[in-house]
Each structure stands twice: as C-alpha cells, then as structure tokens.
Amino acid sequence: MQNKLNAALLCLLLNACSAPPRALQAVAAESGNTASNSEASIADSQIFVPAGTFHAEVEGPDTDSAGNLYAVNFGGPGAAHKGSIGKVTPDGKASLYLRLPAGSTGNGIQIDKQGVMWIADYTGHRIWRYAKGQLTTFVFEPRMHQPNDLALTHAGVIFASDPDWKNRQGQLWRISADGKARLIDQTGTSNGVEVSPDQRWLYVNESAQRKIWAYPLNDQLEVGTKKLLIEFADFGLDGMRCDSAGNLYIARYGKGTVLKLNPQGVVLKEFTLSGKYPTNVALSPDERWLYVTMQRDGSIERIALR
C-alpha cells in the first residue's frame, strides 16, 4: 500500500501539471487575505512541539476535555515509531501514550464527549476504540482502501474518509453506533471529513481534485445529495475541523497555510504556517488554539485564534 507521504507528493506533482484555470481559485471575499506563503514574511503560527518529536508522517490530532493533544506516530523519524500515538500536555510536554498492534498504523484520531478515543487504522483497514485502557476493534472492513479521517456525531454515528491515492479516487463510509459500516458514496481522493456542530451537514474534501463537498444530513444522519462548497486551483487539501460557530479550518498541504471557511463557503482568513506541509488540525476545548500537525519534520504548530 502506498503510504500517505508518497501519495501526497505524487498529488502535488500531478497538480503542478494539471492545475485548472486561475479563475477557479478561492477568493477571500470578506477578509481580502489572499497572500501566499511567499508573500508573507511572518507566520501566524508558533512551534508548539519541536521538529523530530513525532515521525515525519505525524497526523490525526485531537484534544481531550483537559486540553491534552494527541497525534499519531510519536517518537522520532525511525519507522519503528509508526503505529504509536503521542500525548502532548497543554504546556507542550510530549510522551508516548499508546502503541497499536503490529500491522496497524493510525491516521485520524477523534475523542468523543465521554473521552473515548476512535482511531482510523489505514494499514489495518479498521477503526479502533480505546477507552479505560482497553483497545478493541470497532470496525474491520476489508473493502476499505485505507481509512483516513473520522468525523463523530452526537448520536454515535461515525463518518470515515477512505482514499485510494494510487487511482486518485476514494470512498465515504457511514458507521452506525453499533459498529456496522456502510459505503455511502464513491468520491475523489477523500481526505478531510467533518460534521457541522448543528449536525446538519457533512463536509468531505478531495485532495487530488481540490474540492470540498457538503452533504445535507437528515434527522437519522443519512446523507442527501451533495453540493460543491468550494474548489481550488492549486495545492492539496488535507484534514479539517469545525469550530462551534460552524466555520471550517482546512489544512492546505504544500501551500503551508490553514484556511478558515464559513458555512457558506466564503474564505474568512488564511493563516500562514512556518512549514509547508500541514496534514491535519485540531481545536483546543476552549477554541483558543488551533493545533496543526506538520509532515516531513514531525513538528506541531499552533495558531492563536483569540
């Protein structure tokens, strides 16, 4: 299986050769902040966890109710550190939290209101549940290419993105609260996935196609016909999360920014990072900080939101 790092690099090369017209590029209508990384001299972020603390394929951050941050592939650059999960305290102290069984590698992490950790295992084709020191398989689905990111709902339904990087396509899964997985859409290279705070919209982005889609959700959390929320002319899309107001924060892989998008698809702000390869984002419980995992150097940056 092609790993995410190599696939993302391939995606960037392909994008450089096939970018659509500049007219498709998102316009920051409200803030007017369209400066690229090359035009911005000062990053909006700060280094929270230094380079080399995590593996180059650090991913999948989320926070618990106490403000601790978790991300996959902790410990340094060696391949032996893949398949682990690290914990970072609010004051930046990092340590090993959990190691997955041999053959498993985490990608997206989500922690629910009860403190249960859900882990997308992209090499093991499963979703893990970790609670009170016990790691159990919640879903094993061989038809999954490589479960990537997760979005939790209040009712316990989970949505999972499932990219097929080699063929520039993917799948979208709905997993019921009792652990039954159902394929609900064939997509482009599905990557970031998130549910709006009012539980009425499911957002899914496609990395190679550079599109973000919005699926309406009914009271049973079944999806309706998707609509295009926004499309970009260049650079990749990776993980994304909603704040309590429904705004989306989206990692722009290769551009070195995080985009803030309102529910109508209008760009509100673009935050410049120190590194170029953000893979995913997570909000602190009080939404004061936005944490960003950075591929290649294994660091984590953070952005002050207020």
URBELZI-V186251 format. One record per backbone hydrogen bond with DSSP energy under -0.5 kcal/mol. NH is the residue of the N-H (numbers start at 0). CO is the residue of the C=O. E is the energy in kcal/mol with one decimal. If there is no record, write none. Layout:
nh:NH co:CO e:E
nh:NH co:CO e:E
This chain:
nh:6 co:2 e:-2.2
nh:7 co:3 e:-2.7
nh:8 co:4 e:-1.9
nh:9 co:5 e:-2.1
nh:10 co:6 e:-2.5
nh:11 co:7 e:-2.1
nh:12 co:8 e:-2.0
nh:13 co:9 e:-2.5
nh:14 co:10 e:-2.6
nh:15 co:11 e:-2.0
nh:16 co:12 e:-1.0
nh:16 co:13 e:-0.6
nh:17 co:13 e:-1.2
nh:18 co:14 e:-0.8
nh:23 co:20 e:-2.1
nh:24 co:21 e:-2.0
nh:28 co:26 e:-2.0
nh:29 co:266 e:-1.0
nh:30 co:266 e:-0.7
nh:31 co:27 e:-1.9
nh:33 co:31 e:-1.3
nh:38 co:35 e:-0.7
nh:39 co:35 e:-1.3
nh:40 co:38 e:-0.5
nh:43 co:271 e:-2.7
nh:44 co:271 e:-0.8
nh:45 co:301 e:-2.2
nh:47 co:45 e:-0.6
nh:47 co:299 e:-2.3
nh:48 co:299 e:-2.5
nh:51 co:296 e:-2.8
nh:52 co:49 e:-1.6
nh:53 co:297 e:-2.0
nh:54 co:72 e:-3.4
nh:57 co:54 e:-1.3
nh:58 co:71 e:-0.6
nh:61 co:69 e:-1.6
nh:63 co:67 e:-2.0
nh:66 co:63 e:-1.8
nh:68 co:87 e:-3.2
nh:69 co:61 e:-2.7
nh:70 co:85 e:-1.7
nh:71 co:58 e:-2.1
nh:72 co:83 e:-3.3
nh:74 co:52 e:-2.3
nh:80 co:77 e:-1.9
nh:81 co:78 e:-1.5
nh:83 co:80 e:-1.0
nh:84 co:97 e:-2.8
nh:85 co:70 e:-3.0
nh:86 co:94 e:-3.0
nh:87 co:68 e:-3.4
nh:88 co:92 e:-2.3
nh:91 co:88 e:-2.6
nh:93 co:91 e:-0.6
nh:94 co:86 e:-2.2
nh:96 co:84 e:-2.8
nh:97 co:84 e:-1.9
nh:99 co:82 e:-3.2
nh:103 co:100 e:-1.9
nh:106 co:107 e:-0.5
nh:106 co:119 e:-2.2
nh:107 co:147 e:-2.0
nh:109 co:117 e:-2.2
nh:111 co:115 e:-2.4
nh:114 co:111 e:-2.0
nh:116 co:129 e:-2.6
nh:117 co:109 e:-3.4
nh:118 co:127 e:-2.0
nh:119 co:107 e:-2.8
nh:120 co:118 e:-0.6
nh:120 co:125 e:-2.7
nh:121 co:104 e:-1.7
nh:121 co:119 e:-0.8
nh:122 co:104 e:-0.7
nh:124 co:120 e:-0.8
nh:125 co:120 e:-1.4
nh:126 co:138 e:-2.4
nh:127 co:118 e:-2.8
nh:128 co:135 e:-3.0
nh:129 co:116 e:-2.9
nh:130 co:128 e:-0.5
nh:130 co:133 e:-2.2
nh:133 co:130 e:-2.0
nh:134 co:132 e:-0.5
nh:135 co:128 e:-2.8
nh:135 co:133 e:-0.6
nh:137 co:126 e:-2.7
nh:137 co:135 e:-0.5
nh:138 co:126 e:-1.6
nh:140 co:124 e:-2.5
nh:143 co:140 e:-1.9
nh:147 co:160 e:-2.5
nh:150 co:158 e:-2.2
nh:152 co:156 e:-1.5
nh:155 co:152 e:-1.4
nh:157 co:174 e:-2.7
nh:158 co:150 e:-2.5
nh:159 co:172 e:-2.1
nh:160 co:148 e:-2.1
nh:161 co:170 e:-1.6
nh:162 co:145 e:-0.5
nh:163 co:168 e:-3.5
nh:164 co:162 e:-0.6
nh:167 co:164 e:-1.0
nh:168 co:163 e:-1.9
nh:169 co:186 e:-2.0
nh:170 co:161 e:-1.7
nh:171 co:184 e:-2.0
nh:172 co:159 e:-2.5
nh:173 co:181 e:-2.9
nh:174 co:157 e:-3.4
nh:175 co:173 e:-0.5
nh:175 co:179 e:-2.4
nh:178 co:175 e:-2.2
nh:180 co:178 e:-0.6
nh:181 co:173 e:-2.5
nh:183 co:171 e:-2.9
nh:184 co:171 e:-1.2
nh:186 co:169 e:-2.6
nh:189 co:187 e:-2.3
nh:190 co:191 e:-0.5
nh:190 co:204 e:-2.5
nh:193 co:202 e:-2.2
nh:195 co:200 e:-2.6
nh:198 co:195 e:-2.3
nh:201 co:214 e:-2.6
nh:202 co:193 e:-3.6
nh:203 co:212 e:-2.2
nh:204 co:191 e:-2.5
nh:205 co:210 e:-2.7
nh:206 co:188 e:-2.5
nh:206 co:204 e:-0.5
nh:209 co:205 e:-1.5
nh:210 co:205 e:-1.2
nh:211 co:229 e:-2.5
nh:212 co:203 e:-3.2
nh:213 co:226 e:-2.9
nh:214 co:201 e:-3.2
nh:215 co:224 e:-0.5
nh:216 co:199 e:-2.5
nh:217 co:221 e:-1.9
nh:220 co:217 e:-2.0
nh:223 co:215 e:-2.2
nh:226 co:213 e:-2.3
nh:228 co:211 e:-2.8
nh:229 co:211 e:-1.3
nh:231 co:209 e:-2.5
nh:235 co:252 e:-2.4
nh:237 co:250 e:-2.2
nh:238 co:278 e:-2.3
nh:240 co:248 e:-1.8
nh:242 co:246 e:-2.1
nh:245 co:242 e:-1.8
nh:247 co:260 e:-3.2
nh:248 co:240 e:-2.8
nh:249 co:247 e:-0.5
nh:249 co:258 e:-2.4
nh:250 co:238 e:-2.6
nh:251 co:256 e:-2.6
nh:252 co:250 e:-0.9
nh:253 co:275 e:-1.7
nh:254 co:251 e:-1.1
nh:255 co:251 e:-1.5
nh:255 co:275 e:-1.1
nh:256 co:251 e:-0.9
nh:257 co:270 e:-2.0
nh:258 co:249 e:-2.6
nh:259 co:268 e:-3.2
nh:260 co:247 e:-3.0
nh:260 co:258 e:-0.6
nh:261 co:265 e:-2.6
nh:264 co:261 e:-2.4
nh:266 co:26 e:-0.7
nh:267 co:259 e:-3.0
nh:268 co:259 e:-1.3
nh:270 co:257 e:-3.0
nh:272 co:255 e:-2.8
nh:278 co:292 e:-2.6
nh:279 co:292 e:-0.8
nh:281 co:290 e:-1.8
nh:283 co:288 e:-2.4
nh:286 co:283 e:-2.1
nh:289 co:302 e:-2.1
nh:290 co:281 e:-3.5
nh:290 co:288 e:-0.5
nh:291 co:300 e:-3.1
nh:292 co:279 e:-1.8
nh:293 co:298 e:-2.4
nh:294 co:276 e:-2.9
nh:294 co:292 e:-0.6
nh:295 co:55 e:-2.1
nh:296 co:294 e:-1.0
nh:297 co:293 e:-1.0
nh:298 co:293 e:-0.7
nh:299 co:48 e:-2.1
nh:300 co:291 e:-2.6
nh:301 co:45 e:-2.4
nh:302 co:289 e:-2.5
nh:303 co:43 e:-0.6
nh:304 co:287 e:-3.2
nh:304 co:302 e:-0.6
nh:305 co:287 e:-0.9
